[in-house]
Amino acid sequence: MKLPIRKYGDPILRAKGKRVEKVDERIRSLAADMLETMHEANGVGLAAQQVGHALQLTVVDISQVEDRPSNLKLNGDDKDPASAMPLVLLNPKLSLADETVSGNEGCLSFPDITAEIDRAISVTLEAETLEGDAVRIEAAGLLSRVLQHEVDHLNGILFVDRMSSVAKASHASRLKRLQKETVKGM
């Protein structure tokens, strides 16, 4: 079932997600609905906060993006990133490389707004799956960027928080308008 995506100005986007202690039918259903919602919106990642749930749950699928390559090691084995998608990640913990790279980002909670954001060039992420298995992901490229963006969401951090002051200033009127529309619609 497609869920409404919460927009900038909705306080749930600033909520730190609670740890998912038990995978039950509610969590499985939410993950499936999040995948459907993300795919229908042509997104590559979606956090639970973006659909109104303050949980440590995110979904990722970069398989349709061919012009921004990624590298992936899954539990120590090299994998074709597209073949490992979609990912459903619970309670993720992220370790960032020291080196950063700037890249263009957007967000489903910020329609039609993109900016250059500095992110770690690679990450290591440890999380749990819906099956209760521990998973270790080493990622670079687009997948690294998406994982950082989504884990930020799970901690109440938005990509606007990572924008340069110049980028924030250039988007200021659009951000104010979006925030006002969101609050008005609540």
C-alpha positions in Angstrom: 0.0 0.0 0.0 1.4 3.4 -1.0 1.9 5.7 2.0 1.8 9.5 2.1 5.4 10.9 2.3 5.8 13.4 5.0 7.2 16.8 3.8 9.7 19.3 5.3 8.0 21.0 8.3 6.4 17.8 9.7 7.9 17.3 13.2 8.1 13.5 12.7 11.1 14.1 10.3 13.1 15.5 13.3 12.3 12.5 15.5 15.0 10.0 16.4 13.8 6.5 15.5 13.2 4.0 18.2 15.0 0.7 18.0 13.0 -2.1 16.3 13.1 -4.8 19.1 10.9 -7.4 17.4 10.0 -8.0 13.8 6.3 -8.8 13.7 3.7 -8.5 10.9 3.3 -4.8 11.5 7.0 -4.2 10.8 7.0 -6.5 7.8 3.9 -4.8 6.4 5.4 -1.3 7.0 8.7 -2.3 5.2 6.7 -3.7 2.2 4.6 -0.5 2.1 7.7 1.6 2.3 9.3 -0.2 -0.6 6.1 0.3 -2.7 6.0 4.0 -1.7 9.7 4.5 -2.5 9.4 2.8 -5.9 6.2 4.7 -6.9 8.0 8.0 -6.0 11.1 7.0 -8.0 13.2 7.2 -4.9 16.3 5.3 -3.9 15.8 5.3 -0.2 13.0 5.9 2.4 13.2 6.1 6.1 10.3 5.2 8.5 10.1 8.8 9.6 9.2 9.9 6.1 6.0 7.8 6.3 5.2 8.8 9.9 6.9 6.2 12.0 9.8 7.1 14.4 11.5 3.8 14.0 15.1 2.6 13.1 13.9 1.2 9.8 14.9 2.2 6.3 14.6 0.7 2.8 17.1 1.3 -0.1 17.0 0.3 -3.8 19.6 1.8 -6.2 19.1 -0.9 -8.8 17.5 1.5 -11.4 20.3 4.0 -11.2 22.8 3.3 -13.9 24.7 6.6 -14.2 26.0 6.7 -10.6 28.0 3.6 -9.8 28.4 1.9 -6.5 30.6 -0.7 -4.9 29.2 -3.2 -2.3 30.7 -5.8 0.0 27.9 -7.8 1.8 29.2 -9.7 4.8 32.7 -9.5 3.4 31.8 -10.7 -0.2 31.9 -8.5 -3.2 28.4 -8.2 -4.7 26.9 -6.5 -7.7 24.9 -3.7 -5.9 21.9 -4.0 -8.2 21.5 -7.7 -7.4 21.5 -7.1 -3.7 18.5 -4.7 -3.9 16.2 -3.9 -2.3 17.7 -3.6 1.2 15.5 -3.5 4.3 17.7 -2.4 7.2 16.8 -2.3 10.9 18.7 -0.6 13.6 21.6 0.5 11.4 25.0 1.7 12.8 27.2 3.6 10.4 31.0 4.1 10.4 32.2 6.7 8.0 35.5 7.0 6.0 37.5 10.1 6.8 37.7 11.3 3.1 34.6 13.1 1.8 33.2 13.8 -1.7 30.6 16.3 -2.8 27.6 15.0 -4.7 24.1 16.0 -5.8 21.3 14.9 -3.5 17.5 15.2 -3.3 15.0 13.9 -0.9 11.4 12.7 -1.2 10.5 14.9 1.7 11.8 18.0 -0.2 10.2 17.8 -3.6 12.1 19.5 -6.4 15.0 20.6 -4.2 18.5 19.3 -4.7 21.9 20.4 -3.5 25.5 19.4 -3.5 26.2 17.6 -0.1 29.5 16.5 1.3 29.4 12.9 2.4 32.0 10.3 3.4 33.4 8.6 0.3 32.7 5.1 1.8 30.9 3.6 4.8 30.6 0.5 6.7 27.1 -0.2 8.0 25.9 -2.9 10.4 22.2 -3.6 10.7 19.6 -6.3 11.1 17.3 -7.8 8.4 13.6 -8.6 8.7 14.7 -12.2 9.1 16.7 -11.3 12.3 20.1 -11.8 10.6 23.0 -9.4 11.2 24.3 -7.8 8.0 27.5 -5.9 7.3 27.6 -3.6 4.3 30.7 -1.9 3.0 29.7 0.6 0.4 31.1 3.3 -1.9 29.6 5.5 -4.6 25.9 6.2 -4.7 25.1 3.4 -2.2 27.3 5.0 0.4 25.6 8.3 -0.1 22.1 6.8 0.1 23.0 4.9 3.3 24.3 8.0 4.9 21.2 10.0 3.9 18.8 7.4 5.2 20.7 6.8 8.5 20.6 10.6 9.0 16.8 10.5 8.6 16.6 7.8 11.3 18.4 10.2 13.6 16.2 13.2 12.8 18.9 14.8 10.6 17.7 16.2 7.2 19.8 16.8 4.1 19.0 20.5 4.5 21.1 20.4 7.7 24.1 19.3 5.6 23.7 21.9 2.9 26.3 24.7 2.6 25.1 28.1 3.7 25.2 29.2 0.1 22.9 26.3 -0.9 20.5 27.0 2.0 20.3 30.7 1.0 19.6 29.8 -2.6 16.7 27.5 -1.5 15.5 29.6 1.4 12.2 30.8 -0.2 11.3 27.3 -1.5 12.1 25.8 1.9 10.0 28.4 3.8 7.1 27.8 1.3 7.3 24.0 1.7 7.4 24.3 5.5 4.4 26.6 5.5 2.4 24.4 3.2 3.2 21.3 5.3 2.3 23.0 8.6 -0.9 24.4 7.0 -1.9 20.9 5.8 -1.5 19.3 9.2 
